[in-house]
């Protein structure tokens, strides 16, 4: 299924990034409401979004000074959904 140590390291890093509850909340929320809903400061949200962007888990587009974030692709959405299904399965 996965070949080579490099692929395993990349997969482990991906799960490490997705292992942060704040980041998971961010990818599940509308970005316009992230700071308000989570009660976090702008710099803390910016840091988490930067980590998600660097891992290519989210993408963004700008309209004026406002940035709109979304999941990068269906693979990321599926990964999050499968993880949630797994942890809620009894």
C-alpha positions in Angstrom: 0.0 0.0 0.0 2.6 2.6 1.0 6.2 2.1 -0.1 9.3 3.4 1.4 10.3 5.2 4.6 9.7 8.6 3.1 6.1 7.9 2.4 5.6 6.6 5.9 7.2 9.7 7.4 5.0 11.9 5.3 1.9 10.0 6.4 3.0 10.2 10.1 3.4 14.0 9.7 0.0 14.3 8.2 -1.7 12.5 11.1 0.4 14.6 13.5 -0.9 17.8 12.0 -4.5 16.5 12.0 -4.0 15.3 15.6 -4.5 18.8 16.9 -8.1 19.5 18.0 -7.9 23.2 17.2 -6.8 22.4 13.6 -9.6 19.8 13.2 -12.2 22.4 14.4 -10.8 24.9 11.9 -11.2 22.6 8.9 -14.7 21.7 10.0 -15.8 25.4 10.3 -16.6 28.3 8.1 -13.5 30.5 8.3 -15.5 33.7 8.7 -16.6 32.5 12.2 -13.4 30.7 13.4 -12.1 33.4 15.7 -15.5 34.3 17.2 -16.7 30.7 17.7 -13.5 29.4 19.1 -12.8 32.4 21.3 -9.3 32.6 20.1 -7.2 35.6 19.1 -6.3 36.4 15.5 -2.6 35.4 15.9 -3.5 32.0 17.3 -5.9 31.3 14.4 -3.3 32.6 11.9 -0.7 30.2 13.3 -3.0 27.2 13.0 -4.1 28.2 9.5 -0.4 28.5 8.5 0.3 25.0 9.6 -2.7 23.7 7.7 -1.7 25.6 4.6 1.9 24.4 4.7 0.6 20.8 4.9 -1.6 21.5 1.9 -4.7 20.6 3.9 -6.5 23.9 3.3 -6.4 26.4 0.5 -7.6 30.0 0.5 -8.7 32.8 -1.8 -8.6 36.5 -1.1 -11.3 39.0 -1.7 -9.9 42.4 -0.8 -8.4 42.0 2.7 -10.5 38.9 3.6 -9.2 35.4 3.1 -11.6 32.6 2.7 -10.3 29.1 3.6 -11.6 25.7 2.6 -10.4 22.1 2.6 -7.9 21.6 -0.2 -9.6 18.7 -1.9 -11.9 15.7 -1.4 -9.1 13.6 -0.1 -8.7 15.8 2.9 -12.4 15.9 3.5 -12.6 12.1 3.3 -9.7 11.7 5.7 -11.3 13.8 8.3 -14.7 12.1 7.8 -13.2 8.6 8.0 -11.3 9.6 11.2 -14.5 10.9 12.8 -16.4 7.7 11.7 -13.7 5.6 13.2 -13.6 7.3 16.6 -17.4 7.3 16.9 -17.8 3.7 15.9 -18.4 1.3 18.9 
